[in-house]
Amino acid sequence: MKINKYLDELKAKSAAELNEELVAAKKELFNLRFQNATNQLDNTSRIKEVRKNIARIQTVITEKARVAE
């Protein structure tokens, strides 16, 4: 259910907002990788979660682009 709500929120956003969200998620992923490399990361499952969120955002962007065509 949590994922469905997140997807509904993504689909309600505009293309510009989705791009901002994508950039923020990629920055977060970079920071998590950096923390993991320096052994400062406690919750390593967060990396997997952020990667999946990035894929979800990119999927919604692609869907909106195809509808616009």
TIMI-2910 file (N, C-alpha, C, CB; in pm, 1 decimal, decimal comma, always signed):
<rs>
+----------+----------+----------+----------+----------+----------+----------+----------+----------+----------+----------+----------+------+
!      n_x !      n_y !      n_z !     ca_x !     ca_y !     ca_z !      c_x !      c_y !      c_z !     cb_x !     cb_y !     cb_z ! resn !
+----------+----------+----------+----------+----------+----------+----------+----------+----------+----------+----------+----------+------+
!    +81,2 !   -120,1 !     +0,0 !     +0,0 !     +0,0 !     +0,0 !    +85,4 !   +126,2 !     +0,0 !    -92,3 !     +0,0 !   +119,5 !  Met !
!   +195,7 !   +120,3 !    +72,3 !   +283,1 !   +237,0 !    +81,3 !   +338,0 !   +275,2 !    -56,2 !   +398,6 !   +209,6 !   +178,6 !  Lys !
!   +373,4 !   +173,8 !   -135,2 !   +429,3 !   +198,8 !   -268,4 !   +322,2 !   +257,7 !   -360,2 !   +486,5 !    +68,1 !   -329,2 !  Ile !
!   +198,2 !   +208,2 !   -348,2 !    +90,2 !   +258,9 !   -432,2 !    +64,3 !   +406,6 !   -405,8 !    -37,3 !   +178,6 !   -408,9 !  Asn !
!    +68,6 !   +446,3 !   -280,3 !    +48,9 !   +587,8 !   -245,9 !   +161,3 !   +672,4 !   -305,4 !    +42,9 !   +606,7 !    -91,8 !  Lys !
!   +284,6 !   +621,4 !   -296,3 !   +399,2 !   +693,9 !   -351,0 !   +385,0 !   +709,7 !   -502,3 !   +530,8 !   +621,1 !   -316,9 !  Tyr !
!   +340,4 !   +604,0 !   -570,0 !   +321,9 !   +611,1 !   -715,3 !   +211,6 !   +709,9 !   -751,1 !   +288,9 !   +472,1 !   -772,3 !  Leu !
!   +103,9 !   +710,5 !   -674,1 !     -3,7 !   +806,3 !   -699,3 !    +46,2 !   +949,1 !   -683,4 !   -121,7 !   +780,9 !   -604,8 !  Asp !
!   +130,1 !   +972,6 !   -582,5 !   +187,9 !  +1106,3 !   -562,5 !   +276,2 !  +1143,9 !   -681,1 !   +269,9 !  +1111,5 !   -430,8 !  Glu !
!   +355,1 !  +1048,3 !   -730,1 !   +443,1 !  +1076,4 !   -843,7 !   +362,2 !  +1109,5 !   -968,7 !   +535,5 !   +956,8 !   -871,0 !  Leu !
!   +256,7 !  +1032,9 !   -993,1 !   +176,3 !  +1053,7 !  -1113,5 !   +102,5 !  +1187,4 !  -1110,0 !    +76,4 !   +939,8 !  -1130,0 !  Lys !
!    +79,2 !  +1241,4 !   -991,1 !     +8,9 !  +1368,5 !   -978,2 !   +101,4 !  +1487,8 !  -1001,7 !    -54,8 !  +1378,7 !   -840,6 !  Ala !
!   +231,6 !  +1464,7 !  -1000,9 !   +327,6 !  +1574,0 !  -1015,7 !   +352,5 !  +1606,7 !  -1162,9 !   +459,7 !  +1538,2 !   -947,0 !  Lys !
!   +400,0 !  +1728,4 !  -1184,5 !   +433,8 !  +1771,2 !  -1320,1 !   +572,3 !  +1718,1 !  -1357,6 !   +429,5 !  +1926,1 !  -1331,7 !  Ser !
!   +607,8 !  +1736,4 !  -1484,1 !   +737,6 !  +1687,3 !  -1532,1 !   +853,4 !  +1758,2 !  -1460,9 !   +749,3 !  +1707,4 !  -1684,5 !  Ala !
!   +839,4 !  +1887,6 !  -1436,8 !   +945,4 !  +1962,5 !  -1368,7 !   +962,7 !  +1913,7 !  -1225,1 !   +914,1 !  +2113,2 !  -1370,0 !  Ala !
!   +850,9 !  +1887,9 !  -1157,8 !   +859,1 !  +1838,6 !  -1020,1 !   +920,5 !  +1699,1 !  -1015,8 !   +719,7 !  +1836,8 !   -955,2 !  Glu !
!   +889,3 !  +1617,4 !  -1115,5 !   +947,7 !  +1483,9 !  -1121,8 !  +1098,8 !  +1491,1 !  -1142,8 !   +882,6 !  +1402,6 !  -1234,1 !  Leu !
!  +1141,8 !  +1583,0 !  -1228,3 !  +1285,7 !  +1598,6 !  -1250,2 !  +1356,7 !  +1644,6 !  -1123,7 !  +1311,6 !  +1697,7 !  -1363,1 !  Asn !
!  +1293,5 !  +1734,8 !  -1047,9 !  +1352,3 !  +1779,4 !   -920,9 !  +1361,4 !  +1662,7 !   -823,3 !  +1269,0 !  +1894,4 !   -859,2 !  Glu !
!  +1257,0 !  +1581,5 !   -817,8 !  +1255,5 !  +1465,6 !   -729,3 !  +1363,6 !  +1365,8 !   -770,1 !  +1117,3 !  +1398,3 !   -730,9 !  Glu !
!  +1384,5 !  +1349,5 !   -899,8 !  +1486,5 !  +1258,7 !   -950,6 !  +1625,7 !  +1305,2 !   -910,0 !  +1476,8 !  +1247,3 !  -1102,7 !  Leu !
!  +1651,1 !  +1433,6 !   -923,8 !  +1781,5 !  +1488,6 !   -885,6 !  +1805,0 !  +1469,6 !   -735,7 !  +1790,5 !  +1638,8 !   -923,0 !  Val !
!  +1702,3 !  +1495,0 !   -655,7 !  +1715,0 !  +1479,0 !   -510,7 !  +1742,5 !  +1333,4 !   -473,5 !  +1587,9 !  +1528,1 !   -440,1 !  Ala !
!  +1675,6 !  +1240,3 !   -541,3 !  +1695,9 !  +1098,3 !   -512,5 !  +1836,9 !  +1054,8 !   -551,8 !  +1591,4 !  +1012,8 !   -586,5 !  Ala !
!  +1886,4 !  +1106,1 !   -663,0 !  +2022,3 !  +1070,2 !   -705,4 !  +2127,0 !  +1126,2 !   -608,8 !  +2049,1 !  +1121,8 !   -847,8 !  Lys !
!  +2102,6 !  +1246,6 !   -557,4 !  +2194,2 !  +1303,6 !   -457,1 !  +2192,5 !  +1219,3 !   -330,7 !  +2155,9 !  +1450,0 !   -424,1 !  Lys !
!  +2072,2 !  +1176,8 !   -289,8 !  +2061,6 !  +1093,8 !   -170,8 !  +2134,4 !   +961,6 !   -190,2 !  +1915,2 !  +1068,7 !   -136,1 !  Glu !
!  +2120,8 !   +901,7 !   -308,8 !  +2189,7 !   +776,5 !   -337,7 !  +2341,3 !   +795,3 !   -331,6 !  +2148,2 !   +723,3 !   -475,7 !  Leu !
!  +2389,3 !   +906,1 !   -386,0 !  +2533,1 !   +934,1 !   -380,3 !  +2580,2 !   +943,9 !   -235,3 !  +2566,1 !  +1064,7 !   -456,1 !  Phe !
!  +2504,7 !  +1017,7 !   -154,4 !  +2542,0 !  +1033,2 !    -13,5 !  +2539,1 !   +899,9 !    +60,5 !  +2448,8 !  +1132,6 !    +55,2 !  Asn !
!  +2440,4 !   +816,6 !    +31,0 !  +2433,0 !   +685,1 !    +94,9 !  +2550,9 !   +597,7 !    +55,2 !  +2302,1 !   +615,5 !    +58,7 !  Leu !
!  +2587,3 !   +602,0 !    -72,7 !  +2703,8 !   +523,8 !   -118,2 !  +2831,5 !   +572,8 !    -50,5 !  +2718,7 !   +532,6 !   -272,1 !  Arg !
!  +2842,4 !   +702,9 !    -36,5 !  +2960,8 !   +760,4 !    +27,6 !  +2967,0 !   +716,7 !   +173,6 !  +2959,4 !   +915,2 !    +17,2 !  Phe !
!  +2854,1 !   +723,1 !   +243,1 !  +2850,6 !   +679,4 !   +383,0 !  +2882,4 !   +530,5 !   +394,6 !  +2713,0 !   +708,9 !   +445,2 !  Gln !
!  +2834,9 !   +451,8 !   +299,7 !  +2861,9 !   +308,1 !   +302,6 !  +3010,4 !   +280,7 !   +282,5 !  +2779,7 !   +235,8 !   +195,0 !  Asn !
!  +3073,3 !   +355,7 !   +194,8 !  +3215,9 !   +335,2 !   +167,1 !  +3302,4 !   +371,2 !   +287,5 !  +3258,7 !   +418,0 !    +46,0 !  Ala !
!  +3255,3 !   +466,4 !   +367,4 !  +3332,2 !   +508,7 !   +485,2 !  +3282,5 !   +441,0 !   +613,1 !  +3324,9 !   +660,7 !   +500,9 !  Thr !
!  +3201,2 !   +336,4 !   +598,1 !  +3147,7 !   +258,8 !   +710,5 !  +3068,5 !   +343,0 !   +810,1 !  +3260,5 !   +190,0 !   +782,5 !  Asn !
!  +2995,7 !   +442,9 !   +762,1 !  +2913,3 !   +526,2 !   +848,5 !  +2764,2 !   +495,4 !   +832,9 !  +2939,2 !   +672,8 !   +818,9 !  Gln !
!  +2730,4 !   +408,1 !   +738,0 !  +2590,3 !   +381,1 !   +708,2 !  +2539,9 !   +265,1 !   +793,8 !  +2571,5 !   +349,8 !   +558,1 !  Leu !
!  +2431,2 !   +290,9 !   +868,1 !  +2373,3 !   +186,5 !   +953,6 !  +2270,7 !   +103,5 !   +877,6 !  +2308,3 !   +248,9 !  +1077,6 !  Asp !
!  +2183,7 !   +169,8 !   +802,0 !  +2074,6 !   +102,1 !   +732,9 !  +2109,7 !    +87,4 !   +584,9 !  +1941,2 !   +179,8 !   +750,5 !  Asn !
!  +2174,5 !    -24,0 !   +550,0 !  +2218,3 !    -43,1 !   +411,6 !  +2102,8 !    -73,3 !   +317,4 !  +2319,4 !   -154,8 !   +404,5 !  Thr !
!  +1988,7 !   -113,8 !   +370,0 !  +1873,8 !   -141,9 !   +283,9 !  +1817,4 !    -14,5 !   +222,6 !  +1765,0 !   -214,0 !   +362,6 !  Ser !
!  +1852,1 !    +98,9 !   +278,1 !  +1805,1 !   +227,7 !   +224,9 !  +1859,2 !   +249,9 !    +83,5 !  +1848,5 !   +344,4 !   +317,8 !  Arg !
!  +1979,3 !   +199,3 !    +53,7 !  +2037,2 !   +213,4 !    -80,7 !  +1946,5 !   +146,5 !   -183,2 !  +2179,9 !   +152,0 !    -86,6 !  Ile !
!  +1902,6 !    +24,9 !   -153,8 !  +1815,4 !    -49,1 !   -244,2 !  +1681,8 !    +22,9 !   -262,1 !  +1792,5 !   -191,4 !   -191,6 !  Lys !
!  +1629,2 !    +76,5 !   -153,8 !  +1501,6 !   +148,1 !   -158,6 !  +1511,6 !   +273,3 !   -246,4 !  +1456,7 !   +186,7 !    -16,6 !  Glu !
!  +1619,5 !   +348,1 !   -232,0 !  +1637,0 !   +470,3 !   -310,6 !  +1656,1 !   +436,7 !   -458,0 !  +1756,9 !   +551,8 !   -258,5 !  Val !
!  +1729,0 !   +329,9 !   -487,1 !  +1747,3 !   +288,1 !   -627,1 !  +1613,5 !   +253,4 !   -691,9 !  +1842,5 !   +167,0 !   -635,4 !  Arg !
!  +1528,4 !   +184,5 !   -617,6 !  +1396,3 !   +150,0 !   -671,0 !  +1310,9 !   +274,7 !   -690,3 !  +1324,7 !    +51,3 !   -577,8 !  Lys !
!  +1322,2 !   +370,1 !   -597,8 !  +1246,9 !   +494,9 !   -612,4 !  +1292,1 !   +572,0 !   -735,6 !  +1262,7 !   +582,0 !   -487,3 !  Asn !
!  +1421,5 !   +571,9 !   -764,0 !  +1473,6 !   +638,1 !   -883,9 !  +1413,6 !   +572,3 !  -1008,1 !  +1629,4 !   +631,6 !   -888,0 !  Ile !
!  +1408,0 !   +440,5 !  -1009,4 !  +1349,9 !   +368,9 !  -1123,0 !  +1201,7 !   +402,1 !  -1138,1 !  +1368,7 !   +217,3 !  -1106,2 !  Ala !
!  +1130,3 !   +412,8 !  -1025,4 !   +988,0 !   +447,7 !  -1031,4 !   +968,4 !   +586,8 !  -1089,8 !   +924,8 !   +440,0 !   -892,0 !  Arg !
!  +1051,2 !   +681,0 !  -1046,2 !  +1040,4 !   +819,0 !  -1095,6 !  +1066,2 !   +822,2 !  -1246,2 !  +1140,4 !   +912,6 !  -1021,3 !  Ile !
!  +1171,1 !   +751,9 !  -1289,7 !  +1204,0 !   +749,9 !  -1432,0 !  +1093,6 !   +685,0 !  -1513,3 !  +1335,3 !   +676,8 !  -1455,2 !  Gln !
!  +1028,3 !   +584,1 !  -1457,5 !   +918,0 !   +518,2 !  -1527,2 !   +801,0 !   +613,8 !  -1546,4 !   +872,5 !   +393,9 !  -1450,1 !  Thr !
!   +768,2 !   +688,8 !  -1442,2 !   +657,2 !   +783,6 !  -1451,7 !   +690,9 !   +894,1 !  -1552,5 !   +625,5 !   +844,8 !  -1312,4 !  Val !
!   +815,1 !   +940,6 !  -1553,6 !   +857,6 !  +1042,8 !  -1651,9 !   +840,0 !   +987,8 !  -1793,3 !  +1007,0 !  +1085,6 !  -1628,1 !  Ile !
!   +881,6 !   +863,1 !  -1816,5 !   +868,6 !   +802,6 !  -1948,9 !   +722,8 !   +786,4 !  -1988,4 !   +938,6 !   +667,4 !  -1952,6 !  Thr !
!   +637,9 !   +746,0 !  -1894,7 !   +495,7 !   +730,9 !  -1923,3 !   +433,9 !   +864,8 !  -1963,7 !   +422,3 !   +673,0 !  -1801,4 !  Glu !
!   +470,1 !   +970,9 !  -1891,3 !   +415,2 !  +1102,9 !  -1922,8 !   +464,8 !  +1151,0 !  -2058,7 !   +453,1 !  +1204,5 !  -1813,5 !  Lys !
!   +589,2 !  +1117,9 !  -2093,5 !   +643,5 !  +1158,7 !  -2223,3 !   +571,5 !  +1087,1 !  -2337,2 !   +794,5 !  +1130,0 !  -2229,9 !  Ala !
!   +539,0 !   +960,7 !  -2317,0 !   +469,0 !   +884,4 !  -2421,8 !   +326,9 !   +932,0 !  -2439,5 !   +469,1 !   +735,9 !  -2389,2 !  Arg !
!   +261,3 !   +971,4 !  -2332,2 !   +124,6 !  +1023,2 !  -2342,7 !   +123,8 !  +1156,1 !  -2414,4 !    +60,8 !  +1037,8 !  -2204,3 !  Val !
!   +228,6 !  +1235,7 !  -2394,4 !   +236,7 !  +1368,2 !  -2455,6 !   +257,5 !  +1359,9 !  -2606,5 !   +349,5 !  +1448,2 !  -2392,4 !  Ala !
!   +309,9 !  +1249,2 !  -2656,6 !   +337,4 !  +1236,4 !  -2799,1 !   +212,8 !  +1219,8 !  -2882,8 !   +427,9 !  +1121,3 !  -2822,8 !  Glu !
+----------+----------+----------+----------+----------+----------+----------+----------+----------+----------+----------+----------+------+
</rs>
